Amino acid sequence: MLTPVADPKSETAGAQVMVTDRAGNLHAVGFSEGRSLMETIRDSGIGDIAALCGGTCSCATCHVFIADGWTERVGPPVQDELDLLETSEFFSDESRLSCQVVLTAELDGLPVTIAPED
C-alpha cells in the first residue's frame, strides 16, 4: 500500500494529481488548470522528470503512465507524441508524455506513475 508523501512545493488548495515516483512513493500534487502535467510534476520537486526539451514534445524524458480508467479523460496522444513514446522500451497503452497533458478540473485525482528511465 502506497502512502502519500507531502510535497512542500505543491499547491495546497484545489485539484490534485496523484504521482507515483520511480521509488514507489505517492505524491499528492496540487495543480492549476491549463498547466501541463510535466510542469506540475517538475515544479513540485519530484526529480524523476527530466523534461530536457522543456515541453516541446521532442525528447520523451517526461514519460508517464496514466492509470487504467483515466485514459479516455486524458485523451489520446497525437502522432508526434506517439512516435516518441513508441521508441521507449517501456511503452504501453497507458503511456503519455506529461508535457502533452493539459490539466483541467476533470482530471482532479488523476493517478500517474513516472515511467522508468530509458
N, C-alpha and C positions, 0 to 999 in steps of 0.2 A: 504494500500500500504506500503510495507516494504521499508525502506530507508537504503542503505548500510552504515555500520559503518566502519570507517577506523581502520585497525588493525596495530598498530605501529610495531609489530614484524613480519608482513607478508612481503614476498618478494615484491619488488617494480616493477620488470620487469618480463616479461614472462607470462606464463599461470597462470590462477586463477581458484579456485573453489569458488562457492557462498554458504556459510554456514549459515543456519538459526539456531540460538541457541534456547535453551529452553524458553527464554524470548520473542522470536519472532524477535530478532534483526538479520539483514542480514549483514554478513561479507564477503568482497571480500578478499580472502586469496591466496597469491601467492604460487606457488609450484615449486619444482624441479622434473623433470621426474625421475622415479624409486623409489621415496619415497612413503610410504603408505599414504592414506588419513588420517588415525589416527595420524601418526606422524605430518603431516602437520597441522591438526586442533589443536592438543595438543601444538605444538611449536608456534602457532600463539597467544597463550594466552587465547583462548576461554576455559573456565574452565569446560565445560559440559562433556568432555570426560575424564573418569577416567582412562581407559586403564590399569587396575590393573595387567593384565598378561604381559604387555609390548609388546603386539602384537603377541602373540603365539597362538591365536585363542582358548583360553581356559576360557574366563570369560564373554564375551558379554557386557562389560561395555563401548564399543565403537560403540554401535548400532546406525545406521543412516538409514534414508530413502532416497533412490535415486529418484530423480524427474522422473515423468512419461515421457517417451520418451528417457530416458538415460540408462535404464536397459540393453538393448542389448549391448551398447557400453562398459558399465562397465563389463558385463559378469555375469553369474550365480554364486551363492555361491557353494563351494564344500560341500560335505556331512557333514564334521565335523562342518563347519560354520553353515550350515542349522540346524543341530542338536541343536546347542546352540541357534540360533535365534528362533526356534520353542518353546523354553521354556519361551519366553517373552510374557507377556500379550499384548504387542504392536506389535507383529509380523504381517507383511503384505507381499504382493508380492514385495514391494519396499525395504524390509529390507535387509541390509548388515552389516557385521562387518567392520568398516572402516579400521581396521588393515589388512584386506584381499584385499583391493582395492589398486592396484598399479597404481599410477598416470602416465599418458602418455600425450603427446601433443594432442591426440584425445579427451582427457577429459577436455580440456580447456573450461571453462564456466560451468562445471558440477554443477548443483544445488543439494544440500543435506540439509536435516533437521535432526538435532540431535534428536534421539528418547527420549521420556520421560523416566525417571529413573524407573526401575522395583523395 
